[in-house]
């Protein structure tokens, strides 16, 4: 990271990639506003540069208040990290439609709403960076994972359109597309994908942190719209 301290909002900060990013940027003394439903899971991030704001991003009232909270308290925001997301897969006969619909609300609607609210702020302040955790499944599909892939395809489409709309400005748009990462995302699966896909050495959340550092360390004139990160034995 450069020497200038950033003000960052990180969603999905209670576990996985969001937690790892928050932990790393907190050590670098950037000012962080972290949010997720499970406040107790974010207590480990607590410190002089971390502001914990617990809430449910599928609640419009909570989501729509986040930008006001950040700007009223800090006066600006430099980076929005869209890390919140869940995965609901299943065969036609087995998938839980209600859980699938909640996934769509969180992965797509909440991300879209938050992104647009902060982009309006970024345009007024003249700079900013949206970093969204997508997936390799934002570029392809697999049987039983169509709904999840669809949420990531939606994020990819929005991000590319926004990149084009914001070309020539000081606002950056980035999608990170990880392959299999060892997080809680698959904790309830009967067979973990590292077994079903034959991936012997999945990525760790800290691997994504290093990718974030690379992206944020680029000169101001450089744009990285997409960055795919895969384990060595992940066959696309």
Secondary structure, DSSP 8 states (H G I E B T S, - for coil): --SS--EEEEESTTSHHHHHHHHHHHHTT-EEEEE-S-HHHHGGG-BTTEEE----TTSHHHHHHHHHHHHHHHS--SEEEE---------TTT--HHHHHHHHIIIIIIHHHHHHHHHHHHHHHT-EEEEEE--GGGS---TT-HHHHHHHHHHHHHHHHHHHHTTTSSEEEEEEEE--B-SGGGTT-SS-HHHHTT-SS-B-HHHHHHHHHHHHTS-TT----EEEE--TT---
